[in-house]
């Protein structure tokens, strides 16, 4: 009975994350649970303050009891989000629905000790300047650029940070006296998109991150797919050019070295182009610069061809590209889309959505907070 109750409760929360507001009868129909079970679950969540009832206005056209809708109570719990990567991002506090309610710059850091100290001091500053009291913060999520063991909250290895076997959760939890959850940054973004963003409608999708390097994460049957030892998603190290540039993993021609932001900026410099952002490179291409066009097409074709393999392997409903480099609509995205469409079977063309979204400035720390929010909701 407990298992059934928990399953029904999780289904209700998932339905409300997807639809924002629902009546009890709508929930019952959506999640396939009896009205009696829905009433039991929602009553428990209302008692805990996780849900709230919305006032219903009657139009006077129908008789009987008015329909009462339920929604998640966004102010029931708050979560801290921190990103550990080569680019220092602010610390954020989000509500239960993934909305940022407070933010504060994070000092620069190199070591885990420096990162922990920066998070502790910034958290204190956040609490002084925001209306959120400390006892309403239910947990901390940390998104790490690197290989992560989410079960123990440790960073096995991060080339960007030069961390090895770093006990991130242990150190931050000890410093802030709060539960901490840690995950890879690509997984964190996929989780945030599934819970609060563009992927709420999909049970199966692949999230591809266009950043300094290329990352990915995959949802299958409504669950994040981690692989045998939490290593699923290393798309950046798929070899696309056997005789290409040497990657930091020790092999030549990885996708990171062709389509990642670092690699494209370096390639542009070697071609004599002066660019500081990918948007600069796209503007040169729009002006007819053949070198810029060639670089962007090469990168886009490599990424698109690799993404086409993902379509054949996973058959996702959607390929969701999150652009953190600012390519915008131009040569690169066009080349990616064309390469996917040219390399997948015709039967996948109509059933696979290809979606590009521009990353918001605080995407990574907000996604990190989503890790904690997701764990909190799952444990209710």
Helices and strands as residue ranges (DSSP letters): H 2-19, E 21-23, H 24-31, H 35-48, E 51-54, E 69-72, G 74-76, E 78-84, E 91-95, E 100-104, H 112-129, G 134-136, E 137-144, E 147-149, E 154-158, E 163-166, H 168-176, E 180-184, H 185-196, E 205-210, E 214-220, E 223-225, G 235-237, H 256-259, H 261-270, H 278-286, H 290-314, E 318-323, H 331-343, H 346-349, E 353-358, H 363-378
